[in-house]
């Protein structure tokens, strides 16, 4: 995977995380603002950061080894 592809995937993951985080903040503000809602927002953020790291990390098979 080229550096440009890695940056694109990493950028998309960061943008998705930021967008969903903003959505959760908005939903929490509109609802009761409970601890559960805040906990879900943080958990979703961690999940998307983890998924983003999986997208950016090249697979073992792409290194050219058979």
N, CA, C and O atoms as a Tripos MOL2 file, in Angstrom:
@<TRIPOS>MOLECULE
protein
  264   263    66     0     0
PROTEIN
NO_CHARGES

@<TRIPOS>ATOM
      1 N           0.8420   -1.1740    0.0000 N.3       1 UNK1
      2 CA          0.0000    0.0000    0.0000 C.3       1 UNK1
      3 C           0.8920    1.2430    0.0000 C.2       1 UNK1
      4 O           1.8610    1.3230    0.7540 O.2       1 UNK1
      5 N           0.5580    2.1880   -0.8380 N.am      2 UNK2
      6 CA          1.3670    3.3960   -0.9190 C.3       2 UNK2
      7 C           1.0920    4.3240    0.2560 C.2       2 UNK2
      8 O           0.0900    4.1870    0.9590 O.2       2 UNK2
      9 N           1.9940    5.2600    0.4490 N.am      3 UNK3
     10 CA          1.8300    6.2310    1.5310 C.3       3 UNK3
     11 C           0.5710    7.0680    1.3210 C.2       3 UNK3
     12 O          -0.1120    7.4210    2.2830 O.2       3 UNK3
     13 N           0.2660    7.3840    0.0640 N.am      4 UNK4
     14 CA         -0.9410    8.1780   -0.2280 C.3       4 UNK4
     15 C          -2.2000    7.4110    0.1620 C.2       4 UNK4
     16 O          -3.1350    7.9920    0.7150 O.2       4 UNK4
     17 N          -2.2300    6.1010   -0.1230 N.am      5 UNK5
     18 CA         -3.3800    5.2900    0.2520 C.3       5 UNK5
     19 C          -3.5300    5.2250    1.7660 C.2       5 UNK5
     20 O          -4.6410    5.3100    2.2880 O.2       5 UNK5
     21 N          -2.4160    5.0740    2.4650 N.am      6 UNK6
     22 CA         -2.4550    5.0220    3.9230 C.3       6 UNK6
     23 C          -2.9800    6.3290    4.5000 C.2       6 UNK6
     24 O          -3.7930    6.3190    5.4240 O.2       6 UNK6
     25 N          -2.5150    7.4670    3.9510 N.am      7 UNK7
     26 CA         -2.9850    8.7620    4.4390 C.3       7 UNK7
     27 C          -4.4650    8.9540    4.1480 C.2       7 UNK7
     28 O          -5.2000    9.4930    4.9750 O.2       7 UNK7
     29 N          -4.9020    8.5120    2.9710 N.am      8 UNK8
     30 CA         -6.3100    8.6370    2.6110 C.3       8 UNK8
     31 C          -7.1690    7.8240    3.5580 C.2       8 UNK8
     32 O          -8.1750    8.3240    4.0620 O.2       8 UNK8
     33 N          -6.7920    6.5800    3.8100 N.am      9 UNK9
     34 CA         -7.5550    5.7520    4.7250 C.3       9 UNK9
     35 C          -7.5210    6.3110    6.1420 C.2       9 UNK9
     36 O          -8.5410    6.3320    6.8310 O.2       9 UNK9
     37 N          -6.3470    6.7630    6.5750 N.am     10 UNK10
     38 CA         -6.2280    7.3500    7.9020 C.3      10 UNK10
     39 C          -7.0510    8.6200    8.0240 C.2      10 UNK10
     40 O          -7.6810    8.8600    9.0530 O.2      10 UNK10
     41 N          -7.0460    9.4320    6.9790 N.am     11 UNK11
     42 CA         -7.8350   10.6570    6.9630 C.3      11 UNK11
     43 C          -9.3220   10.3700    7.0040 C.2      11 UNK11
     44 O         -10.0770   11.0550    7.6950 O.2      11 UNK11
     45 N          -9.7420    9.3560    6.2630 N.am     12 UNK12
     46 CA        -11.1530    8.9880    6.2690 C.3      12 UNK12
     47 C         -11.5660    8.4830    7.6500 C.2      12 UNK12
     48 O         -12.6460    8.8150    8.1400 O.2      12 UNK12
     49 N         -10.7080    7.6840    8.2700 N.am     13 UNK13
     50 CA        -11.0200    7.1750    9.6100 C.3      13 UNK13
     51 C         -11.1200    8.3250   10.6080 C.2      13 UNK13
     52 O         -12.0230    8.3450   11.4450 O.2      13 UNK13
     53 N         -10.1930    9.2870   10.5240 N.am     14 UNK14
     54 CA        -10.2200   10.4400   11.4240 C.3      14 UNK14
     55 C         -11.4660   11.2890   11.1780 C.2      14 UNK14
     56 O         -12.1060   11.7360   12.1300 O.2      14 UNK14
     57 N         -11.8150   11.5140    9.9160 N.am     15 UNK15
     58 CA        -12.9980   12.3060    9.5890 C.3      15 UNK15
     59 C         -14.2570   11.6130   10.0950 C.2      15 UNK15
     60 O         -15.1410   12.2600   10.6550 O.2      15 UNK15
     61 N         -14.3420   10.2880    9.8990 N.am     16 UNK16
     62 CA        -15.4990    9.5250   10.3660 C.3      16 UNK16
     63 C         -15.6090    9.5980   11.8760 C.2      16 UNK16
     64 O         -16.6970    9.7960   12.4160 O.2      16 UNK16
     65 N         -14.4780    9.4400   12.5630 N.am     17 UNK17
     66 CA        -14.4740    9.5130   14.0240 C.3      17 UNK17
     67 C         -14.9460   10.8870   14.4840 C.2      17 UNK17
     68 O         -15.7780   10.9870   15.3850 O.2      17 UNK17
     69 N         -14.4240   11.9390   13.8740 N.am     18 UNK18
     70 CA        -14.7920   13.3030   14.2510 C.3      18 UNK18
     71 C         -16.2830   13.5540   14.0100 C.2      18 UNK18
     72 O         -16.9590   14.1480   14.8500 O.2      18 UNK18
     73 N         -16.7870   13.1060   12.8720 N.am     19 UNK19
     74 CA        -18.1870   13.3150   12.5220 C.3      19 UNK19
     75 C         -19.1020   12.5750   13.4810 C.2      19 UNK19
     76 O         -20.0850   13.1420   13.9590 O.2      19 UNK19
     77 N         -18.7940   11.3120   13.7680 N.am     20 UNK20
     78 CA        -19.6280   10.5490   14.6890 C.3      20 UNK20
     79 C         -19.5410   11.0880   16.1090 C.2      20 UNK20
     80 O         -20.5320   11.0890   16.8380 O.2      20 UNK20
     81 N         -18.3630   11.5440   16.5000 N.am     21 UNK21
     82 CA        -18.2150   12.1330   17.8250 C.3      21 UNK21
     83 C         -19.0960   13.3790   17.9480 C.2      21 UNK21
     84 O         -19.7680   13.5680   18.9620 O.2      21 UNK21
     85 N         -19.0940   14.2180   16.9280 N.am     22 UNK22
     86 CA        -19.9300   15.4200   16.9370 C.3      22 UNK22
     87 C         -21.4140   15.0460   16.9780 C.2      22 UNK22
     88 O         -22.2040   15.7040   17.6550 O.2      22 UNK22
     89 N         -21.7880   13.9960   16.2580 N.am     23 UNK23
     90 CA        -23.1740   13.5310   16.2670 C.3      23 UNK23
     91 C         -23.5820   13.0520   17.6560 C.2      23 UNK23
     92 O         -24.6670   13.3830   18.1350 O.2      23 UNK23
     93 N         -22.7150   12.2730   18.3040 N.am     24 UNK24
     94 CA        -23.0110   11.8050   19.6600 C.3      24 UNK24
     95 C         -23.1260   12.9800   20.6310 C.2      24 UNK24
     96 O         -24.0080   12.9910   21.4900 O.2      24 UNK24
     97 N         -22.2410   13.9650   20.5000 N.am     25 UNK25
     98 CA        -22.3030   15.1420   21.3760 C.3      25 UNK25
     99 C         -23.6480   15.8370   21.1910 C.2      25 UNK25
    100 O         -24.2850   16.2390   22.1640 O.2      25 UNK25
    101 N         -24.0710   15.9740   19.9500 N.am     26 UNK26
    102 CA        -25.3550   16.6230   19.6510 C.3      26 UNK26
    103 C         -26.5240   15.8140   20.2280 C.2      26 UNK26
    104 O         -27.4390   16.3800   20.8260 O.2      26 UNK26
    105 N         -26.4910   14.5010   20.0470 N.am     27 UNK27
    106 CA        -27.5620   13.6560   20.5670 C.3      27 UNK27
    107 C         -27.6080   13.6980   22.0900 C.2      27 UNK27
    108 O         -28.6860   13.7340   22.6840 O.2      27 UNK27
    109 N         -26.4370   13.6930   22.7190 N.am     28 UNK28
    110 CA        -26.3880   13.7420   24.1790 C.3      28 UNK28
    111 C         -26.9080   15.0790   24.6940 C.2      28 UNK28
    112 O         -27.5780   15.1330   25.7250 O.2      28 UNK28
    113 N         -26.5990   16.1590   23.9750 N.am     29 UNK29
    114 CA        -27.0640   17.4780   24.3960 C.3      29 UNK29
    115 C         -28.5710   17.5940   24.2520 C.2      29 UNK29
    116 O         -29.2330   18.2440   25.0600 O.2      29 UNK29
    117 N         -29.1080   16.9590   23.2160 N.am     30 UNK30
    118 CA        -30.5490   17.0210   22.9770 C.3      30 UNK30
    119 C         -31.3240   16.1050   23.9200 C.2      30 UNK30
    120 O         -32.4910   16.3530   24.2240 O.2      30 UNK30
    121 N         -30.6630   15.0450   24.3770 N.am     31 UNK31
    122 CA        -31.3420   14.1330   25.2940 C.3      31 UNK31
    123 C         -31.0240   14.5510   26.7240 C.2      31 UNK31
    124 O         -30.7700   15.7260   26.9890 O.2      31 UNK31
    125 N         -31.0360   13.6230   27.6130 N.am     32 UNK32
    126 CA        -30.8630   13.9440   29.0270 C.3      32 UNK32
    127 C         -29.4150   14.2460   29.3930 C.2      32 UNK32
    128 O         -29.1550   14.7320   30.4940 O.2      32 UNK32
    129 N         -28.4540   13.9700   28.4920 N.am     33 UNK33
    130 CA        -27.0470   14.2020   28.8110 C.3      33 UNK33
    131 C         -26.5440   13.2350   29.8760 C.2      33 UNK33
    132 O         -25.7090   13.5890   30.7090 O.2      33 UNK33
    133 N         -27.0540   12.0390   29.8390 N.am     34 UNK34
    134 CA        -26.7420   11.0660   30.8780 C.3      34 UNK34
    135 C         -25.3250   10.5240   30.7630 C.2      34 UNK34
    136 O         -24.6670   10.6680   29.7330 O.2      34 UNK34
    137 N         -24.8740    9.9020   31.8330 N.am     35 UNK35
    138 CA        -23.5580    9.2610   31.8570 C.3      35 UNK35
    139 C         -23.5200    8.1260   30.8400 C.2      35 UNK35
    140 O         -22.4840    7.9010   30.2140 O.2      35 UNK35
    141 N         -24.6130    7.4160   30.6630 N.am     36 UNK36
    142 CA        -24.6710    6.3220   29.6910 C.3      36 UNK36
    143 C         -24.4220    6.8410   28.2810 C.2      36 UNK36
    144 O         -23.6820    6.2240   27.5140 O.2      36 UNK36
    145 N         -25.0300    7.9580   27.9370 N.am     37 UNK37
    146 CA        -24.8520    8.5300   26.6040 C.3      37 UNK37
    147 C         -23.3910    8.9330   26.3960 C.2      37 UNK37
    148 O         -22.8240    8.6790   25.3330 O.2      37 UNK37
    149 N         -22.7870    9.5510   27.3930 N.am     38 UNK38
    150 CA        -21.3770    9.9530   27.2960 C.3      38 UNK38
    151 C         -20.4800    8.7280   27.1680 C.2      38 UNK38
    152 O         -19.5040    8.7430   26.4180 O.2      38 UNK38
    153 N         -20.8120    7.6710   27.8970 N.am     39 UNK39
    154 CA        -20.0410    6.4360   27.8310 C.3      39 UNK39
    155 C         -20.1260    5.8130   26.4360 C.2      39 UNK39
    156 O         -19.1220    5.3320   25.9090 O.2      39 UNK39
    157 N         -21.2980    5.8210   25.8490 N.am     40 UNK40
    158 CA        -21.4690    5.3030   24.4860 C.3      40 UNK40
    159 C         -20.6570    6.1190   23.4780 C.2      40 UNK40
    160 O         -20.0670    5.5650   22.5510 O.2      40 UNK40
    161 N         -20.6340    7.4380   23.6690 N.am     41 UNK41
    162 CA        -19.8740    8.3050   22.7600 C.3      41 UNK41
    163 C         -18.3850    7.9740   22.8140 C.2      41 UNK41
    164 O         -17.7260    7.8670   21.7800 O.2      41 UNK41
    165 N         -17.8690    7.8150   24.0130 N.am     42 UNK42
    166 CA        -16.4460    7.5040   24.1770 C.3      42 UNK42
    167 C         -16.1370    6.1180   23.6130 C.2      42 UNK42
    168 O         -15.1140    5.9340   22.9540 O.2      42 UNK42
    169 N         -17.0060    5.1500   23.8650 N.am     43 UNK43
    170 CA        -16.7940    3.7900   23.3530 C.3      43 UNK43
    171 C         -16.8170    3.7640   21.8320 C.2      43 UNK43
    172 O         -15.9960    3.0920   21.2090 O.2      43 UNK43
    173 N         -17.7440    4.4850   21.2380 N.am     44 UNK44
    174 CA        -17.8170    4.5440   19.7760 C.3      44 UNK44
    175 C         -16.5580    5.1960   19.2090 C.2      44 UNK44
    176 O         -16.0420    4.7640   18.1780 O.2      44 UNK44
    177 N         -16.0690    6.2300   19.8800 N.am     45 UNK45
    178 CA        -14.8370    6.8860   19.4300 C.3      45 UNK45
    179 C         -13.6600    5.9400   19.4600 C.2      45 UNK45
    180 O         -12.8700    5.9040   18.5170 O.2      45 UNK45
    181 N         -13.5290    5.1750   20.5290 N.am     46 UNK46
    182 CA        -12.4390    4.2040   20.6250 C.3      46 UNK46
    183 C         -12.5680    3.1320   19.5470 C.2      46 UNK46
    184 O         -11.5690    2.7170   18.9590 O.2      46 UNK46
    185 N         -13.7860    2.6880   19.2880 N.am     47 UNK47
    186 CA        -14.0020    1.6580   18.2700 C.3      47 UNK47
    187 C         -13.5860    2.1590   16.8950 C.2      47 UNK47
    188 O         -12.9550    1.4240   16.1350 O.2      47 UNK47
    189 N         -13.9320    3.4050   16.5630 N.am     48 UNK48
    190 CA        -13.5650    3.9240   15.2430 C.3      48 UNK48
    191 C         -12.0760    4.1850   15.1190 C.2      48 UNK48
    192 O         -11.5060    4.0230   14.0400 O.2      48 UNK48
    193 N         -11.4380    4.5890   16.2120 N.am     49 UNK49
    194 CA         -9.9820    4.7340   16.1560 C.3      49 UNK49
    195 C          -9.3170    3.3840   15.9350 C.2      49 UNK49
    196 O          -8.3430    3.2840   15.1900 O.2      49 UNK49
    197 N          -9.8370    2.3510   16.5750 N.am     50 UNK50
    198 CA         -9.3030    1.0010   16.4050 C.3      50 UNK50
    199 C          -9.5210    0.5210   14.9760 C.2      50 UNK50
    200 O          -8.6060   -0.0250   14.3590 O.2      50 UNK50
    201 N         -10.7200    0.7190   14.4490 N.am     51 UNK51
    202 CA        -10.9940    0.3160   13.0690 C.3      51 UNK51
    203 C         -10.1210    1.0960   12.0860 C.2      51 UNK51
    204 O          -9.6370    0.5380   11.1020 O.2      51 UNK51
    205 N          -9.9230    2.3720   12.3540 N.am     52 UNK52
    206 CA         -9.0560    3.1840   11.5010 C.3      52 UNK52
    207 C          -7.6280    2.6740   11.5000 C.2      52 UNK52
    208 O          -6.9620    2.6770   10.4650 O.2      52 UNK52
    209 N          -7.1560    2.2350   12.6620 N.am     53 UNK53
    210 CA         -5.7900    1.7090   12.7190 C.3      53 UNK53
    211 C          -5.6830    0.4070   11.9270 C.2      53 UNK53
    212 O          -4.6350    0.1190   11.3480 O.2      53 UNK53
    213 N          -6.7550   -0.3780   11.9000 N.am     54 UNK54
    214 CA         -6.7490   -1.6020   11.0960 C.3      54 UNK54
    215 C          -6.6940   -1.2850    9.6050 C.2      54 UNK54
    216 O          -6.0410   -1.9930    8.8380 O.2      54 UNK54
    217 N          -7.3770   -0.2300    9.2010 N.am     55 UNK55
    218 CA         -7.3680    0.1550    7.7910 C.3      55 UNK55
    219 C          -6.0020    0.6650    7.3550 C.2      55 UNK55
    220 O          -5.5800    0.4220    6.2250 O.2      55 UNK55
    221 N          -5.3230    1.3590    8.2270 N.am     56 UNK56
    222 CA         -4.0360    1.9600    7.8780 C.3      56 UNK56
    223 C          -2.9040    0.9460    7.9440 C.2      56 UNK56
    224 O          -1.9550    1.0290    7.1650 O.2      56 UNK56
    225 N          -2.9890   -0.0010    8.8550 N.am     57 UNK57
    226 CA         -1.9340   -1.0040    9.0180 C.3      57 UNK57
    227 C          -1.9400   -1.9470    7.8220 C.2      57 UNK57
    228 O          -2.9520   -2.5970    7.5600 O.2      57 UNK57
    229 N          -0.8330   -2.0350    7.0930 N.am     58 UNK58
    230 CA         -0.8040   -2.9430    5.9410 C.3      58 UNK58
    231 C          -0.8520   -4.4040    6.4070 C.2      58 UNK58
    232 O          -0.3530   -4.7480    7.4780 O.2      58 UNK58
    233 N          -1.4490   -5.2280    5.5970 N.am     59 UNK59
    234 CA         -1.5400   -6.6410    5.9530 C.3      59 UNK59
    235 C          -0.1960   -7.3300    5.7420 C.2      59 UNK59
    236 O           0.6660   -6.8210    5.0260 O.2      59 UNK59
    237 N          -0.0280   -8.4690    6.3580 N.am     60 UNK60
    238 CA          1.2070   -9.2440    6.2510 C.3      60 UNK60
    239 C           1.4340   -9.6920    4.8080 C.2      60 UNK60
    240 O           2.5680   -9.7270    4.3310 O.2      60 UNK60
    241 N           0.3590  -10.0280    4.1270 N.am     61 UNK61
    242 CA          0.4770  -10.5520    2.7660 C.3      61 UNK61
    243 C           0.8790   -9.4810    1.7550 C.2      61 UNK61
    244 O           1.3740   -9.8180    0.6790 O.2      61 UNK61
    245 N           0.6810   -8.2100    2.0680 N.am     62 UNK62
    246 CA          1.0310   -7.1660    1.1020 C.3      62 UNK62
    247 C           2.5150   -6.8090    1.1350 C.2      62 UNK62
    248 O           2.9620   -5.9690    0.3540 O.2      62 UNK62
    249 N           3.2850   -7.4330    2.0250 N.am     63 UNK63
    250 CA          4.7050   -7.1140    2.1240 C.3      63 UNK63
    251 C           5.5440   -7.8180    1.0580 C.2      63 UNK63
    252 O           6.7510   -7.5900    0.9720 O.2      63 UNK63
    253 N           4.9140   -8.6720    0.2460 N.am     64 UNK64
    254 CA          5.6270   -9.3340   -0.8250 C.3      64 UNK64
    255 C           6.1380  -10.7050   -0.4500 C.2      64 UNK64
    256 O           6.7460  -11.3760   -1.2840 O.2      64 UNK64
    257 N           5.9140  -11.1510    0.7830 N.am     65 UNK65
    258 CA          6.3580  -12.4730    1.2030 C.3      65 UNK65
    259 C           5.3170  -13.5120    0.8040 C.2      65 UNK65
    260 O           4.1160  -13.2450    0.8400 O.2      65 UNK65
    261 N           5.7820  -14.6830    0.4280 N.am     66 UNK66
    262 CA          4.8580  -15.7510    0.0280 C.3      66 UNK66
    263 C           4.7010  -16.7560    1.1380 C.2      66 UNK66
    264 O           3.9620  -17.7290    0.9900 O.2      66 UNK66
@<TRIPOS>BOND
     1     1     2 1
     2     2     3 1
     3     3     4 2
     4     3     5 am
     5     5     6 1
     6     6     7 1
     7     7     8 2
     8     7     9 am
     9     9    10 1
    10    10    11 1
    11    11    12 2
    12    11    13 am
    13    13    14 1
    14    14    15 1
    15    15    16 2
    16    15    17 am
    17    17    18 1
    18    18    19 1
    19    19    20 2
    20    19    21 am
    21    21    22 1
    22    22    23 1
    23    23    24 2
    24    23    25 am
    25    25    26 1
    26    26    27 1
    27    27    28 2
    28    27    29 am
    29    29    30 1
    30    30    31 1
    31    31    32 2
    32    31    33 am
    33    33    34 1
    34    34    35 1
    35    35    36 2
    36    35    37 am
    37    37    38 1
    38    38    39 1
    39    39    40 2
    40    39    41 am
    41    41    42 1
    42    42    43 1
    43    43    44 2
    44    43    45 am
    45    45    46 1
    46    46    47 1
    47    47    48 2
    48    47    49 am
    49    49    50 1
    50    50    51 1
    51    51    52 2
    52    51    53 am
    53    53    54 1
    54    54    55 1
    55    55    56 2
    56    55    57 am
    57    57    58 1
    58    58    59 1
    59    59    60 2
    60    59    61 am
    61    61    62 1
    62    62    63 1
    63    63    64 2
    64    63    65 am
    65    65    66 1
    66    66    67 1
    67    67    68 2
    68    67    69 am
    69    69    70 1
    70    70    71 1
    71    71    72 2
    72    71    73 am
    73    73    74 1
    74    74    75 1
    75    75    76 2
    76    75    77 am
    77    77    78 1
    78    78    79 1
    79    79    80 2
    80    79    81 am
    81    81    82 1
    82    82    83 1
    83    83    84 2
    84    83    85 am
    85    85    86 1
    86    86    87 1
    87    87    88 2
    88    87    89 am
    89    89    90 1
    90    90    91 1
    91    91    92 2
    92    91    93 am
    93    93    94 1
    94    94    95 1
    95    95    96 2
    96    95    97 am
    97    97    98 1
    98    98    99 1
    99    99   100 2
   100    99   101 am
   101   101   102 1
   102   102   103 1
   103   103   104 2
   104   103   105 am
   105   105   106 1
   106   106   107 1
   107   107   108 2
   108   107   109 am
   109   109   110 1
   110   110   111 1
   111   111   112 2
   112   111   113 am
   113   113   114 1
   114   114   115 1
   115   115   116 2
   116   115   117 am
   117   117   118 1
   118   118   119 1
   119   119   120 2
   120   119   121 am
   121   121   122 1
   122   122   123 1
   123   123   124 2
   124   123   125 am
   125   125   126 1
   126   126   127 1
   127   127   128 2
   128   127   129 am
   129   129   130 1
   130   130   131 1
   131   131   132 2
   132   131   133 am
   133   133   134 1
   134   134   135 1
   135   135   136 2
   136   135   137 am
   137   137   138 1
   138   138   139 1
   139   139   140 2
   140   139   141 am
   141   141   142 1
   142   142   143 1
   143   143   144 2
   144   143   145 am
   145   145   146 1
   146   146   147 1
   147   147   148 2
   148   147   149 am
   149   149   150 1
   150   150   151 1
   151   151   152 2
   152   151   153 am
   153   153   154 1
   154   154   155 1
   155   155   156 2
   156   155   157 am
   157   157   158 1
   158   158   159 1
   159   159   160 2
   160   159   161 am
   161   161   162 1
   162   162   163 1
   163   163   164 2
   164   163   165 am
   165   165   166 1
   166   166   167 1
   167   167   168 2
   168   167   169 am
   169   169   170 1
   170   170   171 1
   171   171   172 2
   172   171   173 am
   173   173   174 1
   174   174   175 1
   175   175   176 2
   176   175   177 am
   177   177   178 1
   178   178   179 1
   179   179   180 2
   180   179   181 am
   181   181   182 1
   182   182   183 1
   183   183   184 2
   184   183   185 am
   185   185   186 1
   186   186   187 1
   187   187   188 2
   188   187   189 am
   189   189   190 1
   190   190   191 1
   191   191   192 2
   192   191   193 am
   193   193   194 1
   194   194   195 1
   195   195   196 2
   196   195   197 am
   197   197   198 1
   198   198   199 1
   199   199   200 2
   200   199   201 am
   201   201   202 1
   202   202   203 1
   203   203   204 2
   204   203   205 am
   205   205   206 1
   206   206   207 1
   207   207   208 2
   208   207   209 am
   209   209   210 1
   210   210   211 1
   211   211   212 2
   212   211   213 am
   213   213   214 1
   214   214   215 1
   215   215   216 2
   216   215   217 am
   217   217   218 1
   218   218   219 1
   219   219   220 2
   220   219   221 am
   221   221   222 1
   222   222   223 1
   223   223   224 2
   224   223   225 am
   225   225   226 1
   226   226   227 1
   227   227   228 2
   228   227   229 am
   229   229   230 1
   230   230   231 1
   231   231   232 2
   232   231   233 am
   233   233   234 1
   234   234   235 1
   235   235   236 2
   236   235   237 am
   237   237   238 1
   238   238   239 1
   239   239   240 2
   240   239   241 am
   241   241   242 1
   242   242   243 1
   243   243   244 2
   244   243   245 am
   245   245   246 1
   246   246   247 1
   247   247   248 2
   248   247   249 am
   249   249   250 1
   250   250   251 1
   251   251   252 2
   252   251   253 am
   253   253   254 1
   254   254   255 1
   255   255   256 2
   256   255   257 am
   257   257   258 1
   258   258   259 1
   259   259   260 2
   260   259   261 am
   261   261   262 1
   262   262   263 1
   263   263   264 2
@<TRIPOS>SUBSTRUCTURE
     1 UNK1         2 RESIDUE 1 A UNK
     2 UNK2         6 RESIDUE 1 A UNK
     3 UNK3        10 RESIDUE 1 A UNK
     4 UNK4        14 RESIDUE 1 A UNK
     5 UNK5        18 RESIDUE 1 A UNK
     6 UNK6        22 RESIDUE 1 A UNK
     7 UNK7        26 RESIDUE 1 A UNK
     8 UNK8        30 RESIDUE 1 A UNK
     9 UNK9        34 RESIDUE 1 A UNK
    10 UNK10       38 RESIDUE 1 A UNK
    11 UNK11       42 RESIDUE 1 A UNK
    12 UNK12       46 RESIDUE 1 A UNK
    13 UNK13       50 RESIDUE 1 A UNK
    14 UNK14       54 RESIDUE 1 A UNK
    15 UNK15       58 RESIDUE 1 A UNK
    16 UNK16       62 RESIDUE 1 A UNK
    17 UNK17       66 RESIDUE 1 A UNK
    18 UNK18       70 RESIDUE 1 A UNK
    19 UNK19       74 RESIDUE 1 A UNK
    20 UNK20       78 RESIDUE 1 A UNK
    21 UNK21       82 RESIDUE 1 A UNK
    22 UNK22       86 RESIDUE 1 A UNK
    23 UNK23       90 RESIDUE 1 A UNK
    24 UNK24       94 RESIDUE 1 A UNK
    25 UNK25       98 RESIDUE 1 A UNK
    26 UNK26      102 RESIDUE 1 A UNK
    27 UNK27      106 RESIDUE 1 A UNK
    28 UNK28      110 RESIDUE 1 A UNK
    29 UNK29      114 RESIDUE 1 A UNK
    30 UNK30      118 RESIDUE 1 A UNK
    31 UNK31      122 RESIDUE 1 A UNK
    32 UNK32      126 RESIDUE 1 A UNK
    33 UNK33      130 RESIDUE 1 A UNK
    34 UNK34      134 RESIDUE 1 A UNK
    35 UNK35      138 RESIDUE 1 A UNK
    36 UNK36      142 RESIDUE 1 A UNK
    37 UNK37      146 RESIDUE 1 A UNK
    38 UNK38      150 RESIDUE 1 A UNK
    39 UNK39      154 RESIDUE 1 A UNK
    40 UNK40      158 RESIDUE 1 A UNK
    41 UNK41      162 RESIDUE 1 A UNK
    42 UNK42      166 RESIDUE 1 A UNK
    43 UNK43      170 RESIDUE 1 A UNK
    44 UNK44      174 RESIDUE 1 A UNK
    45 UNK45      178 RESIDUE 1 A UNK
    46 UNK46      182 RESIDUE 1 A UNK
    47 UNK47      186 RESIDUE 1 A UNK
    48 UNK48      190 RESIDUE 1 A UNK
    49 UNK49      194 RESIDUE 1 A UNK
    50 UNK50      198 RESIDUE 1 A UNK
    51 UNK51      202 RESIDUE 1 A UNK
    52 UNK52      206 RESIDUE 1 A UNK
    53 UNK53      210 RESIDUE 1 A UNK
    54 UNK54      214 RESIDUE 1 A UNK
    55 UNK55      218 RESIDUE 1 A UNK
    56 UNK56      222 RESIDUE 1 A UNK
    57 UNK57      226 RESIDUE 1 A UNK
    58 UNK58      230 RESIDUE 1 A UNK
    59 UNK59      234 RESIDUE 1 A UNK
    60 UNK60      238 RESIDUE 1 A UNK
    61 UNK61      242 RESIDUE 1 A UNK
    62 UNK62      246 RESIDUE 1 A UNK
    63 UNK63      250 RESIDUE 1 A UNK
    64 UNK64      254 RESIDUE 1 A UNK
    65 UNK65      258 RESIDUE 1 A UNK
    66 UNK66      262 RESIDUE 1 A UNK
